[in-house]
Amino acid sequence: MNGYVQFETPDGEPITINADRVNFIRRFRGESDASAVNFEKGNYVVVKGGLRDVSKALGQG
């Protein structure tokens, strides 16, 4: 992984994530269309997209 990847929050706001800083991705509170992206210090952001879609986008970033 390298680079930055553009996503949207569930509210529709754009957010850019540095793929190099991601530790893991998990489903967000039982929703299949939102994922929580976790960073080094335990902080996370919620983005639109299922686990497979978010993982694929970060891997190509």
C-alpha distance matrix in Angstrom:
0.0 3.7 7.0 9.3 10.2 14.0 15.7 19.3 21.0 23.6 26.2 24.6 23.4 20.3 17.5 14.3 11.4 9.1 5.8 5.7 9.1 9.1 11.1 12.2 13.6 17.2 20.0 21.9 25.5 26.4 25.3 23.6 22.4 20.8 17.8 17.4 14.0 14.6 13.6 14.7 18.3 18.9 18.8 17.6 17.9 19.1 17.9 19.5 18.3 18.5 16.0 15.3 14.8 12.6 10.3 10.3 9.8 6.7 5.3 6.9 6.3
3.7 0.0 3.7 7.0 9.1 12.9 15.3 19.0 20.9 24.0 26.1 24.3 22.6 19.2 16.4 12.8 10.4 7.4 5.6 5.3 9.0 10.2 13.0 14.6 15.8 19.6 22.2 23.6 27.3 28.5 27.1 25.7 24.0 22.2 19.5 18.8 15.2 15.8 14.2 15.2 18.6 19.7 19.2 18.2 18.2 19.8 18.5 20.3 19.7 20.5 18.5 17.9 16.8 14.4 12.9 12.7 11.1 8.2 7.9 8.0 5.8
7.0 3.7 0.0 3.8 6.7 10.2 13.2 16.8 19.0 22.3 23.9 21.9 19.9 16.4 13.7 10.0 8.4 5.8 5.8 6.8 9.7 11.2 14.6 16.1 16.8 20.4 22.6 23.5 27.3 28.6 26.9 25.6 23.5 21.6 19.2 18.6 15.2 16.2 14.6 16.0 19.0 20.1 18.9 17.7 17.1 18.7 17.2 19.1 19.0 20.5 19.1 18.7 16.9 14.4 13.9 13.5 11.0 8.7 9.6 8.8 5.3
9.3 7.0 3.8 0.0 3.8 6.8 9.8 13.3 15.5 18.9 20.3 18.3 16.2 12.6 10.0 6.3 5.4 4.4 5.8 8.2 9.8 10.8 14.6 15.6 15.6 19.0 20.7 21.2 25.0 26.4 24.5 23.4 21.0 18.9 17.0 16.4 13.3 14.8 13.6 15.7 18.3 19.0 17.2 15.6 14.4 15.9 14.2 16.1 16.6 18.5 17.7 17.8 15.5 12.7 13.2 13.2 10.0 8.2 10.5 9.6 5.8
10.2 9.1 6.7 3.8 0.0 3.8 6.6 10.3 12.9 16.0 17.7 15.4 14.0 10.5 8.4 5.5 5.3 6.5 6.7 10.2 11.5 11.3 14.9 15.0 14.1 17.0 18.3 18.9 22.6 23.7 21.5 20.2 17.6 15.9 14.3 14.5 12.0 14.4 14.1 16.9 19.4 19.4 17.3 15.0 13.2 13.7 11.4 12.8 13.1 15.3 14.9 14.9 12.2 9.7 10.9 10.7 7.1 6.4 9.4 8.5 5.4
14.0 12.9 10.2 6.8 3.8 0.0 3.8 7.1 10.2 13.4 14.6 12.0 10.5 7.0 5.8 4.4 6.4 9.1 10.1 13.6 14.2 13.7 17.2 16.9 15.4 17.7 18.3 18.3 21.9 23.0 20.4 19.3 16.2 14.6 13.9 14.5 12.7 15.5 15.8 18.9 20.9 20.5 17.9 15.3 12.6 12.6 9.8 10.8 11.9 14.8 15.4 15.7 12.5 10.3 12.7 12.6 8.8 9.3 12.5 11.5 8.9
15.7 15.3 13.2 9.8 6.6 3.8 0.0 3.8 6.8 9.7 11.4 9.1 8.5 5.9 5.3 6.1 7.5 10.9 11.5 15.2 15.1 13.8 16.9 15.9 13.6 15.3 15.3 15.0 18.5 19.5 16.7 15.9 12.7 11.0 10.8 11.8 10.9 14.3 15.3 18.9 20.5 19.4 16.7 13.6 10.5 9.6 6.3 7.0 8.6 11.9 13.0 13.9 10.7 8.6 11.7 12.2 9.0 9.9 13.4 13.1 11.2
19.3 19.0 16.8 13.3 10.3 7.1 3.8 0.0 3.8 6.5 7.6 5.4 5.3 4.4 5.6 8.3 10.2 13.9 14.8 18.4 17.8 16.3 19.1 17.8 15.2 16.0 15.3 14.2 17.2 18.4 15.3 15.1 11.6 9.9 10.8 11.9 12.1 15.5 16.9 20.6 21.6 20.2 17.2 13.9 10.3 8.6 5.6 5.7 8.7 12.3 14.2 15.6 12.6 10.8 14.4 15.2 12.3 13.3 16.9 16.7 15.0
21.0 20.9 19.0 15.5 12.9 10.2 6.8 3.8 0.0 3.8 5.2 5.2 5.3 6.4 6.8 10.1 11.4 15.1 16.1 19.4 18.1 16.4 18.7 17.3 14.5 14.8 13.7 11.8 14.5 16.1 13.4 14.0 10.8 8.4 9.5 10.1 11.2 14.2 16.1 19.8 20.2 18.4 15.2 11.9 8.2 6.0 4.4 5.5 9.2 12.4 14.2 16.5 14.1 12.1 15.5 17.1 14.7 15.2 18.9 19.3 17.6
23.6 24.0 22.3 18.9 16.0 13.4 9.7 6.5 3.8 0.0 3.8 5.4 7.5 9.6 10.6 13.8 14.9 18.6 19.1 22.4 21.0 18.9 20.7 18.7 15.5 14.9 12.9 10.7 12.7 13.8 10.8 11.8 8.7 7.0 9.4 10.8 12.9 16.1 18.5 22.2 22.5 20.1 17.2 13.8 10.3 7.2 6.0 5.2 8.8 11.6 14.1 16.6 14.5 13.2 16.8 18.4 16.6 17.5 20.9 21.6 20.4
26.2 26.1 23.9 20.3 17.7 14.6 11.4 7.6 5.2 3.8 0.0 3.8 5.8 9.1 10.9 14.6 16.4 20.2 21.3 24.6 23.1 21.4 23.5 21.9 18.9 18.5 16.6 14.0 15.6 17.0 14.1 15.4 12.3 10.8 13.1 14.0 15.8 18.7 20.7 24.3 24.2 22.1 18.9 15.8 12.2 9.9 9.0 8.7 12.3 15.4 17.9 20.2 17.9 16.5 20.1 21.5 19.3 20.2 23.8 24.1 22.5
24.6 24.3 21.9 18.3 15.4 12.0 9.1 5.4 5.2 5.4 3.8 0.0 3.8 6.5 9.3 12.7 15.1 18.9 20.1 23.5 22.6 21.1 23.7 22.2 19.3 19.4 17.8 15.9 18.1 19.2 15.9 16.4 12.8 11.7 13.9 15.1 16.2 19.4 21.1 24.7 25.1 23.4 20.1 17.0 13.2 11.1 9.1 8.3 11.7 15.2 17.8 19.5 16.6 15.5 19.2 20.0 17.4 18.7 22.2 21.9 20.3
23.4 22.6 19.9 16.2 14.0 10.5 8.5 5.3 5.3 7.5 5.8 3.8 0.0 3.8 6.5 10.2 13.0 16.6 18.5 21.7 20.6 19.7 22.5 21.7 19.3 19.9 19.0 17.0 19.5 21.1 18.2 18.8 15.3 13.5 14.7 15.1 15.6 18.3 19.4 22.9 23.1 21.9 18.4 15.7 12.0 10.9 9.4 10.0 13.5 17.0 19.0 20.8 17.9 16.0 19.5 20.4 17.4 18.1 21.8 21.4 19.2
20.3 19.2 16.4 12.6 10.5 7.0 5.9 4.4 6.4 9.6 9.1 6.5 3.8 0.0 3.8 6.9 10.1 13.6 15.5 18.8 18.1 17.6 20.8 20.2 18.2 19.5 19.1 17.8 20.7 22.3 19.4 19.4 16.0 14.1 14.6 15.0 14.5 17.3 17.9 21.3 22.1 21.3 17.9 15.3 11.8 11.3 9.2 10.1 13.0 16.6 18.1 19.5 16.3 14.3 17.5 18.1 14.8 15.3 18.9 18.3 15.8
17.5 16.4 13.7 10.0 8.4 5.8 5.3 5.6 6.8 10.6 10.9 9.3 6.5 3.8 0.0 3.8 6.6 10.1 12.3 15.3 14.5 14.1 17.4 17.2 15.6 17.4 17.7 16.5 19.7 21.6 19.2 19.3 16.2 13.7 13.2 12.8 11.7 14.1 14.3 17.6 18.5 18.0 14.7 12.3 9.1 9.7 8.1 10.3 12.9 16.1 16.9 18.4 15.7 12.9 15.6 16.7 13.4 13.0 16.7 16.6 13.8
14.3 12.8 10.0 6.3 5.5 4.4 6.1 8.3 10.1 13.8 14.6 12.7 10.2 6.9 3.8 0.0 3.8 6.8 9.2 12.1 11.9 12.1 15.7 16.1 15.2 17.6 18.6 18.1 21.6 23.4 21.2 20.8 18.0 15.5 14.3 13.7 11.5 13.6 13.1 16.1 17.6 17.6 14.8 12.7 10.3 11.6 10.0 12.3 14.1 16.8 17.0 18.0 15.4 12.4 14.4 15.2 11.7 10.8 14.2 13.9 10.7
11.4 10.4 8.4 5.4 5.3 6.4 7.5 10.2 11.4 14.9 16.4 15.1 13.0 10.1 6.6 3.8 0.0 3.8 5.9 8.7 8.2 8.3 12.0 12.7 12.3 15.2 16.8 16.7 20.3 22.2 20.5 20.0 17.7 15.0 12.9 11.8 8.9 10.5 9.7 12.7 14.6 14.7 12.4 10.5 9.1 10.9 9.9 12.7 13.8 15.9 15.2 16.4 14.4 10.9 12.1 13.5 10.5 8.5 11.9 12.4 9.2
9.1 7.4 5.8 4.4 6.5 9.1 10.9 13.9 15.1 18.6 20.2 18.9 16.6 13.6 10.1 6.8 3.8 0.0 3.8 5.5 5.8 7.3 11.0 12.7 13.3 16.7 19.0 19.3 22.9 24.7 23.3 22.7 20.7 18.1 15.5 14.1 10.6 11.2 9.4 11.4 14.0 14.9 13.2 12.2 11.8 14.0 13.4 16.1 16.7 18.3 16.9 17.8 16.2 12.8 12.9 14.1 11.5 8.6 11.1 11.8 8.4
5.8 5.6 5.8 5.8 6.7 10.1 11.5 14.8 16.1 19.1 21.3 20.1 18.5 15.5 12.3 9.2 5.9 3.8 0.0 3.8 5.5 5.6 9.1 10.3 11.1 14.8 17.3 18.4 22.0 23.5 22.2 21.2 19.6 17.3 14.4 13.4 9.8 10.6 9.4 11.4 14.5 15.0 14.1 12.7 12.6 14.3 13.4 15.8 15.6 16.5 14.6 15.0 13.9 10.6 9.9 11.1 9.2 5.6 7.6 9.1 6.5
5.7 5.3 6.8 8.2 10.2 13.6 15.2 18.4 19.4 22.4 24.6 23.5 21.7 18.8 15.3 12.1 8.7 5.5 3.8 0.0 3.8 5.7 8.5 10.9 12.9 16.6 19.6 20.7 24.2 25.9 25.1 24.2 22.9 20.4 17.2 15.7 11.9 11.4 9.3 9.9 13.4 14.6 14.4 14.0 14.8 17.0 16.7 19.3 19.1 19.6 17.3 17.8 17.2 14.0 12.6 13.9 12.6 8.9 9.7 11.4 9.1
9.1 9.0 9.7 9.8 11.5 14.2 15.1 17.8 18.1 21.0 23.1 22.6 20.6 18.1 14.5 11.9 8.2 5.8 5.5 3.8 0.0 3.8 6.5 9.5 11.6 15.1 18.2 18.8 22.1 24.1 23.6 23.3 22.2 19.2 15.9 13.6 9.8 8.5 5.7 6.3 9.6 11.0 10.8 10.8 12.2 15.0 15.4 18.6 18.8 19.4 17.1 18.4 17.9 14.4 13.4 15.5 14.2 10.5 12.2 14.3 11.9
9.1 10.2 11.2 10.8 11.3 13.7 13.8 16.3 16.4 18.9 21.4 21.1 19.7 17.6 14.1 12.1 8.3 7.3 5.6 5.7 3.8 0.0 3.8 5.8 7.8 11.4 14.5 15.5 18.8 20.7 20.2 19.8 19.0 16.1 12.6 10.5 6.8 5.8 4.7 6.7 10.0 10.0 9.9 9.1 10.5 12.6 13.1 16.0 15.9 16.0 13.5 15.0 15.0 11.4 10.3 13.0 12.3 8.7 10.6 13.3 11.6
11.1 13.0 14.6 14.6 14.9 17.2 16.9 19.1 18.7 20.7 23.5 23.7 22.5 20.8 17.4 15.7 12.0 11.0 9.1 8.5 6.5 3.8 0.0 3.8 7.2 10.3 13.9 15.2 18.1 19.9 20.2 19.9 19.8 17.0 13.2 10.8 7.8 5.6 5.3 6.1 9.2 8.7 10.0 9.7 12.1 14.0 15.1 17.9 17.4 16.7 13.7 15.5 16.4 13.1 11.4 14.5 14.7 11.3 12.4 15.7 14.7
12.2 14.6 16.1 15.6 15.0 16.9 15.9 17.8 17.3 18.7 21.9 22.2 21.7 20.2 17.2 16.1 12.7 12.7 10.3 10.9 9.5 5.8 3.8 0.0 3.8 6.7 10.4 12.2 15.2 16.6 16.8 16.4 16.7 14.1 10.3 8.5 6.3 5.4 7.4 9.2 11.7 10.0 11.0 9.5 11.4 12.3 13.2 15.6 14.6 13.5 10.3 12.4 13.7 10.7 9.1 12.6 13.4 10.6 11.8 15.3 15.0
13.6 15.8 16.8 15.6 14.1 15.4 13.6 15.2 14.5 15.5 18.9 19.3 19.3 18.2 15.6 15.2 12.3 13.3 11.1 12.9 11.6 7.8 7.2 3.8 0.0 3.8 7.1 9.1 12.3 13.4 13.3 12.7 12.9 10.4 6.7 5.7 4.6 6.0 9.2 12.0 13.9 11.6 11.7 9.1 9.9 9.7 10.3 12.2 11.1 9.8 7.0 9.6 10.9 8.0 7.3 11.1 11.8 10.0 11.8 15.0 14.8
17.2 19.6 20.4 19.0 17.0 17.7 15.3 16.0 14.8 14.9 18.5 19.4 19.9 19.5 17.4 17.6 15.2 16.7 14.8 16.6 15.1 11.4 10.3 6.7 3.8 0.0 3.8 6.2 9.0 9.9 10.3 10.2 11.2 8.9 5.7 5.3 6.7 8.1 11.7 14.5 15.7 12.7 12.8 10.1 10.7 9.6 10.7 12.0 10.9 9.0 6.6 10.1 11.8 9.7 9.7 13.3 14.3 13.2 15.0 18.0 18.1
20.0 22.2 22.6 20.7 18.3 18.3 15.3 15.3 13.7 12.9 16.6 17.8 19.0 19.1 17.7 18.6 16.8 19.0 17.3 19.6 18.2 14.5 13.9 10.4 7.1 3.8 0.0 3.8 6.4 6.5 6.6 6.7 8.2 6.4 4.6 6.0 8.9 10.9 14.7 17.7 18.6 15.4 14.9 11.8 11.5 9.2 10.0 10.4 9.3 7.2 6.3 10.0 11.5 10.2 11.2 14.4 15.3 15.0 17.1 19.7 19.9
21.9 23.6 23.5 21.2 18.9 18.3 15.0 14.2 11.8 10.7 14.0 15.9 17.0 17.8 16.5 18.1 16.7 19.3 18.4 20.7 18.8 15.5 15.2 12.2 9.1 6.2 3.8 0.0 3.8 5.7 5.7 7.6 8.4 5.6 4.8 5.3 9.0 11.0 14.7 17.9 18.1 14.7 13.6 10.4 9.8 7.2 8.9 9.7 10.0 9.1 9.3 13.1 13.7 12.1 13.8 16.9 17.1 16.8 19.4 21.7 21.4
25.5 27.3 27.3 25.0 22.6 21.9 18.5 17.2 14.5 12.7 15.6 18.1 19.5 20.7 19.7 21.6 20.3 22.9 22.0 24.2 22.1 18.8 18.1 15.2 12.3 9.0 6.4 3.8 0.0 3.8 5.6 8.7 10.3 8.4 8.6 8.8 12.5 13.9 17.5 20.4 20.1 16.4 15.6 13.0 12.7 10.2 12.2 12.7 13.1 12.0 12.4 16.0 17.0 15.7 17.3 20.4 20.8 20.5 23.0 25.4 25.2
26.4 28.5 28.6 26.4 23.7 23.0 19.5 18.4 16.1 13.8 17.0 19.2 21.1 22.3 21.6 23.4 22.2 24.7 23.5 25.9 24.1 20.7 19.9 16.6 13.4 9.9 6.5 5.7 3.8 0.0 3.8 6.4 9.1 8.6 9.5 10.9 14.5 16.3 20.1 23.0 23.1 19.5 18.9 16.0 15.4 12.5 13.6 13.2 12.7 10.9 11.6 14.9 16.1 15.7 17.2 20.0 20.9 21.1 23.2 25.6 25.9
25.3 27.1 26.9 24.5 21.5 20.4 16.7 15.3 13.4 10.8 14.1 15.9 18.2 19.4 19.2 21.2 20.5 23.3 22.2 25.1 23.6 20.2 20.2 16.8 13.3 10.3 6.6 5.7 5.6 3.8 0.0 3.8 5.6 5.7 7.9 10.3 13.8 16.4 20.0 23.3 23.7 20.4 19.1 15.8 14.4 11.0 11.2 10.0 9.6 8.4 10.3 13.3 13.8 13.7 15.9 18.2 18.7 19.4 21.8 23.7 23.9
23.6 25.7 25.6 23.4 20.2 19.3 15.9 15.1 14.0 11.8 15.4 16.4 18.8 19.4 19.3 20.8 20.0 22.7 21.2 24.2 23.3 19.8 19.9 16.4 12.7 10.2 6.7 7.6 8.7 6.4 3.8 0.0 3.8 5.8 7.7 11.0 14.0 16.9 20.5 23.9 24.8 21.7 20.6 17.1 15.5 12.1 11.3 9.4 7.7 5.6 7.9 10.2 10.9 11.6 13.6 15.5 16.4 17.6 19.6 21.3 22.0
22.4 24.0 23.5 21.0 17.6 16.2 12.7 11.6 10.8 8.7 12.3 12.8 15.3 16.0 16.2 18.0 17.7 20.7 19.6 22.9 22.2 19.0 19.8 16.7 12.9 11.2 8.2 8.4 10.3 9.1 5.6 3.8 0.0 3.8 6.9 10.5 13.1 16.5 19.8 23.4 24.4 21.6 19.9 16.2 14.0 10.4 8.7 6.0 4.7 4.7 8.1 10.2 9.5 10.0 12.9 14.4 14.4 16.0 18.4 19.7 20.0
20.8 22.2 21.6 18.9 15.9 14.6 11.0 9.9 8.4 7.0 10.8 11.7 13.5 14.1 13.7 15.5 15.0 18.1 17.3 20.4 19.2 16.1 17.0 14.1 10.4 8.9 6.4 5.6 8.4 8.6 5.7 5.8 3.8 0.0 3.8 7.0 9.8 13.1 16.4 20.0 20.8 18.0 16.2 12.5 10.2 6.6 5.7 4.6 5.0 5.7 7.8 10.8 10.1 9.1 12.0 14.3 13.9 14.6 17.5 19.0 18.7
17.8 19.5 19.2 17.0 14.3 13.9 10.8 10.8 9.5 9.4 13.1 13.9 14.7 14.6 13.2 14.3 12.9 15.5 14.4 17.2 15.9 12.6 13.2 10.3 6.7 5.7 4.6 4.8 8.6 9.5 7.9 7.7 6.9 3.8 0.0 3.8 6.4 9.6 13.0 16.6 17.6 14.8 13.4 9.8 8.3 5.6 5.5 6.4 6.2 6.0 6.1 9.6 9.5 7.4 9.6 12.5 12.3 12.2 15.0 17.1 16.7
17.4 18.8 18.6 16.4 14.5 14.5 11.8 11.9 10.1 10.8 14.0 15.1 15.1 15.0 12.8 13.7 11.8 14.1 13.4 15.7 13.6 10.5 10.8 8.5 5.7 5.3 6.0 5.3 8.8 10.9 10.3 11.0 10.5 7.0 3.8 0.0 3.8 6.3 9.8 13.3 14.0 11.1 9.7 6.2 5.6 4.5 6.5 9.0 9.6 9.6 8.8 12.3 12.4 9.5 10.9 14.3 13.9 12.7 15.6 18.0 17.1
14.0 15.2 15.2 13.3 12.0 12.7 10.9 12.1 11.2 12.9 15.8 16.2 15.6 14.5 11.7 11.5 8.9 10.6 9.8 11.9 9.8 6.8 7.8 6.3 4.6 6.7 8.9 9.0 12.5 14.5 13.8 14.0 13.1 9.8 6.4 3.8 0.0 3.8 6.7 10.4 11.8 9.7 8.4 5.2 5.4 6.3 7.5 10.5 10.9 11.2 9.6 12.4 12.3 8.7 9.5 12.8 12.1 10.1 13.0 15.5 14.2
14.6 15.8 16.2 14.8 14.4 15.5 14.3 15.5 14.2 16.1 18.7 19.4 18.3 17.3 14.1 13.6 10.5 11.2 10.6 11.4 8.5 5.8 5.6 5.4 6.0 8.1 10.9 11.0 13.9 16.3 16.4 16.9 16.5 13.1 9.6 6.3 3.8 0.0 3.8 7.0 8.3 6.1 5.8 4.3 6.9 9.0 11.0 14.2 14.7 14.6 12.5 15.3 15.6 12.1 12.0 15.5 15.0 12.3 14.7 17.6 16.1
13.6 14.2 14.6 13.6 14.1 15.8 15.3 16.9 16.1 18.5 20.7 21.1 19.4 17.9 14.3 13.1 9.7 9.4 9.4 9.3 5.7 4.7 5.3 7.4 9.2 11.7 14.7 14.7 17.5 20.1 20.0 20.5 19.8 16.4 13.0 9.8 6.7 3.8 0.0 3.8 5.8 5.6 5.4 5.9 8.6 11.6 13.3 16.8 17.5 17.7 15.6 18.0 18.0 14.3 13.9 17.0 16.1 12.9 15.1 17.7 15.7
14.7 15.2 16.0 15.7 16.9 18.9 18.9 20.6 19.8 22.2 24.3 24.7 22.9 21.3 17.6 16.1 12.7 11.4 11.4 9.9 6.3 6.7 6.1 9.2 12.0 14.5 17.7 17.9 20.4 23.0 23.3 23.9 23.4 20.0 16.6 13.3 10.4 7.0 3.8 0.0 3.8 5.7 7.2 9.1 12.1 15.3 17.2 20.6 21.1 21.2 18.7 20.9 21.2 17.6 16.7 19.7 19.0 15.5 17.1 19.8 17.8
18.3 18.6 19.0 18.3 19.4 20.9 20.5 21.6 20.2 22.5 24.2 25.1 23.1 22.1 18.5 17.6 14.6 14.0 14.5 13.4 9.6 10.0 9.2 11.7 13.9 15.7 18.6 18.1 20.1 23.1 23.7 24.8 24.4 20.8 17.6 14.0 11.8 8.3 5.8 3.8 0.0 3.8 5.6 8.8 12.2 15.5 18.0 21.7 22.7 22.8 20.7 23.3 23.6 19.9 19.5 22.7 21.8 18.5 20.5 23.2 21.0
18.9 19.7 20.1 19.0 19.4 20.5 19.4 20.2 18.4 20.1 22.1 23.4 21.9 21.3 18.0 17.6 14.7 14.9 15.0 14.6 11.0 10.0 8.7 10.0 11.6 12.7 15.4 14.7 16.4 19.5 20.4 21.7 21.6 18.0 14.8 11.1 9.7 6.1 5.6 5.7 3.8 0.0 3.8 6.5 10.2 13.1 16.0 19.4 20.4 20.3 18.3 21.2 21.7 18.2 18.0 21.5 20.9 18.0 20.2 23.0 21.2
18.8 19.2 18.9 17.2 17.3 17.9 16.7 17.2 15.2 17.2 18.9 20.1 18.4 17.9 14.7 14.8 12.4 13.2 14.1 14.4 10.8 9.9 10.0 11.0 11.7 12.8 14.9 13.6 15.6 18.9 19.1 20.6 19.9 16.2 13.4 9.7 8.4 5.8 5.4 7.2 5.6 3.8 0.0 3.8 7.1 10.4 13.4 17.1 18.6 19.1 17.7 20.7 20.6 17.0 17.5 20.8 19.7 17.0 19.8 22.2 20.0
17.6 18.2 17.7 15.6 15.0 15.3 13.6 13.9 11.9 13.8 15.8 17.0 15.7 15.3 12.3 12.7 10.5 12.2 12.7 14.0 10.8 9.1 9.7 9.5 9.1 10.1 11.8 10.4 13.0 16.0 15.8 17.1 16.2 12.5 9.8 6.2 5.2 4.3 5.9 9.1 8.8 6.5 3.8 0.0 3.8 6.8 9.7 13.3 14.8 15.5 14.4 17.5 17.2 13.7 14.7 18.0 16.8 14.6 17.6 19.9 18.0
17.9 18.2 17.1 14.4 13.2 12.6 10.5 10.3 8.2 10.3 12.2 13.2 12.0 11.8 9.1 10.3 9.1 11.8 12.6 14.8 12.2 10.5 12.1 11.4 9.9 10.7 11.5 9.8 12.7 15.4 14.4 15.5 14.0 10.2 8.3 5.6 5.4 6.9 8.6 12.1 12.2 10.2 7.1 3.8 0.0 3.8 6.5 10.2 12.3 13.8 13.5 16.5 15.5 12.2 14.1 16.9 15.3 13.7 17.2 19.0 16.9
19.1 19.8 18.7 15.9 13.7 12.6 9.6 8.6 6.0 7.2 9.9 11.1 10.9 11.3 9.7 11.6 10.9 14.0 14.3 17.0 15.0 12.6 14.0 12.3 9.7 9.6 9.2 7.2 10.2 12.5 11.0 12.1 10.4 6.6 5.6 4.5 6.3 9.0 11.6 15.3 15.5 13.1 10.4 6.8 3.8 0.0 3.8 7.0 9.3 10.9 11.4 14.6 13.5 10.7 13.3 16.0 14.6 13.9 17.4 19.0 17.5
17.9 18.5 17.2 14.2 11.4 9.8 6.3 5.6 4.4 6.0 9.0 9.1 9.4 9.2 8.1 10.0 9.9 13.4 13.4 16.7 15.4 13.1 15.1 13.2 10.3 10.7 10.0 8.9 12.2 13.6 11.2 11.3 8.7 5.7 5.5 6.5 7.5 11.0 13.3 17.2 18.0 16.0 13.4 9.7 6.5 3.8 0.0 3.8 6.4 8.9 10.1 12.6 10.7 8.3 11.5 13.6 11.8 11.9 15.5 16.6 15.3
19.5 20.3 19.1 16.1 12.8 10.8 7.0 5.7 5.5 5.2 8.7 8.3 10.0 10.1 10.3 12.3 12.7 16.1 15.8 19.3 18.6 16.0 17.9 15.6 12.2 12.0 10.4 9.7 12.7 13.2 10.0 9.4 6.0 4.6 6.4 9.0 10.5 14.2 16.8 20.6 21.7 19.4 17.1 13.3 10.2 7.0 3.8 0.0 3.8 7.1 9.6 11.5 9.3 8.2 11.9 13.2 11.7 13.0 16.2 16.9 16.3
18.3 19.7 19.0 16.6 13.1 11.9 8.6 8.7 9.2 8.8 12.3 11.7 13.5 13.0 12.9 14.1 13.8 16.7 15.6 19.1 18.8 15.9 17.4 14.6 11.1 10.9 9.3 10.0 13.1 12.7 9.6 7.7 4.7 5.0 6.2 9.6 10.9 14.7 17.5 21.1 22.7 20.4 18.6 14.8 12.3 9.3 6.4 3.8 0.0 3.8 6.6 8.0 5.9 5.9 9.4 10.5 9.9 11.7 14.3 15.2 15.4
18.5 20.5 20.5 18.5 15.3 14.8 11.9 12.3 12.4 11.6 15.4 15.2 17.0 16.6 16.1 16.8 15.9 18.3 16.5 19.6 19.4 16.0 16.7 13.5 9.8 9.0 7.2 9.1 12.0 10.9 8.4 5.6 4.7 5.7 6.0 9.6 11.2 14.6 17.7 21.2 22.8 20.3 19.1 15.5 13.8 10.9 8.9 7.1 3.8 0.0 3.8 5.5 5.4 6.2 8.5 10.0 10.8 12.3 14.2 15.7 16.6
16.0 18.5 19.1 17.7 14.9 15.4 13.0 14.2 14.2 14.1 17.9 17.8 19.0 18.1 16.9 17.0 15.2 16.9 14.6 17.3 17.1 13.5 13.7 10.3 7.0 6.6 6.3 9.3 12.4 11.6 10.3 7.9 8.1 7.8 6.1 8.8 9.6 12.5 15.6 18.7 20.7 18.3 17.7 14.4 13.5 11.4 10.1 9.6 6.6 3.8 0.0 3.8 5.6 5.3 5.9 8.4 10.0 10.6 12.0 14.3 15.4
15.3 17.9 18.7 17.8 14.9 15.7 13.9 15.6 16.5 16.6 20.2 19.5 20.8 19.5 18.4 18.0 16.4 17.8 15.0 17.8 18.4 15.0 15.5 12.4 9.6 10.1 10.0 13.1 16.0 14.9 13.3 10.2 10.2 10.8 9.6 12.3 12.4 15.3 18.0 20.9 23.3 21.2 20.7 17.5 16.5 14.6 12.6 11.5 8.0 5.5 3.8 0.0 3.8 5.6 5.2 6.1 8.6 10.1 10.5 12.4 14.3
14.8 16.8 16.9 15.5 12.2 12.5 10.7 12.6 14.1 14.5 17.9 16.6 17.9 16.3 15.7 15.4 14.4 16.2 13.9 17.2 17.9 15.0 16.4 13.7 10.9 11.8 11.5 13.7 17.0 16.1 13.8 10.9 9.5 10.1 9.5 12.4 12.3 15.6 18.0 21.2 23.6 21.7 20.6 17.2 15.5 13.5 10.7 9.3 5.9 5.4 5.6 3.8 0.0 3.8 5.5 5.2 6.2 8.7 9.9 10.9 12.3
12.6 14.4 14.4 12.7 9.7 10.3 8.6 10.8 12.1 13.2 16.5 15.5 16.0 14.3 12.9 12.4 10.9 12.8 10.6 14.0 14.4 11.4 13.1 10.7 8.0 9.7 10.2 12.1 15.7 15.7 13.7 11.6 10.0 9.1 7.4 9.5 8.7 12.1 14.3 17.6 19.9 18.2 17.0 13.7 12.2 10.7 8.3 8.2 5.9 6.2 5.3 5.6 3.8 0.0 3.8 5.4 5.1 6.2 8.5 10.0 10.5
10.3 12.9 13.9 13.2 10.9 12.7 11.7 14.4 15.5 16.8 20.1 19.2 19.5 17.5 15.6 14.4 12.1 12.9 9.9 12.6 13.4 10.3 11.4 9.1 7.3 9.7 11.2 13.8 17.3 17.2 15.9 13.6 12.9 12.0 9.6 10.9 9.5 12.0 13.9 16.7 19.5 18.0 17.5 14.7 14.1 13.3 11.5 11.9 9.4 8.5 5.9 5.2 5.5 3.8 0.0 3.8 5.5 5.2 6.1 8.7 9.9
10.3 12.7 13.5 13.2 10.7 12.6 12.2 15.2 17.1 18.4 21.5 20.0 20.4 18.1 16.7 15.2 13.5 14.1 11.1 13.9 15.5 13.0 14.5 12.6 11.1 13.3 14.4 16.9 20.4 20.0 18.2 15.5 14.4 14.3 12.5 14.3 12.8 15.5 17.0 19.7 22.7 21.5 20.8 18.0 16.9 16.0 13.6 13.2 10.5 10.0 8.4 6.1 5.2 5.4 3.8 0.0 3.8 5.5 5.1 6.4 8.7
9.8 11.1 11.0 10.0 7.1 8.8 9.0 12.3 14.7 16.6 19.3 17.4 17.4 14.8 13.4 11.7 10.5 11.5 9.2 12.6 14.2 12.3 14.7 13.4 11.8 14.3 15.3 17.1 20.8 20.9 18.7 16.4 14.4 13.9 12.3 13.9 12.1 15.0 16.1 19.0 21.8 20.9 19.7 16.8 15.3 14.6 11.8 11.7 9.9 10.8 10.0 8.6 6.2 5.1 5.5 3.8 0.0 3.8 5.4 5.3 6.2
6.7 8.2 8.7 8.2 6.4 9.3 9.9 13.3 15.2 17.5 20.2 18.7 18.1 15.3 13.0 10.8 8.5 8.6 5.6 8.9 10.5 8.7 11.3 10.6 10.0 13.2 15.0 16.8 20.5 21.1 19.4 17.6 16.0 14.6 12.2 12.7 10.1 12.3 12.9 15.5 18.5 18.0 17.0 14.6 13.7 13.9 11.9 13.0 11.7 12.3 10.6 10.1 8.7 6.2 5.2 5.5 3.8 0.0 3.8 5.4 5.0
5.3 7.9 9.6 10.5 9.4 12.5 13.4 16.9 18.9 20.9 23.8 22.2 21.8 18.9 16.7 14.2 11.9 11.1 7.6 9.7 12.2 10.6 12.4 11.8 11.8 15.0 17.1 19.4 23.0 23.2 21.8 19.6 18.4 17.5 15.0 15.6 13.0 14.7 15.1 17.1 20.5 20.2 19.8 17.6 17.2 17.4 15.5 16.2 14.3 14.2 12.0 10.5 9.9 8.5 6.1 5.1 5.4 3.8 0.0 3.8 5.6
6.9 8.0 8.8 9.6 8.5 11.5 13.1 16.7 19.3 21.6 24.1 21.9 21.4 18.3 16.6 13.9 12.4 11.8 9.1 11.4 14.3 13.3 15.7 15.3 15.0 18.0 19.7 21.7 25.4 25.6 23.7 21.3 19.7 19.0 17.1 18.0 15.5 17.6 17.7 19.8 23.2 23.0 22.2 19.9 19.0 19.0 16.6 16.9 15.2 15.7 14.3 12.4 10.9 10.0 8.7 6.4 5.3 5.4 3.8 0.0 3.8
6.3 5.8 5.3 5.8 5.4 8.9 11.2 15.0 17.6 20.4 22.5 20.3 19.2 15.8 13.8 10.7 9.2 8.4 6.5 9.1 11.9 11.6 14.7 15.0 14.8 18.1 19.9 21.4 25.2 25.9 23.9 22.0 20.0 18.7 16.7 17.1 14.2 16.1 15.7 17.8 21.0 21.2 20.0 18.0 16.9 17.5 15.3 16.3 15.4 16.6 15.4 14.3 12.3 10.5 9.9 8.7 6.2 5.0 5.6 3.8 0.0
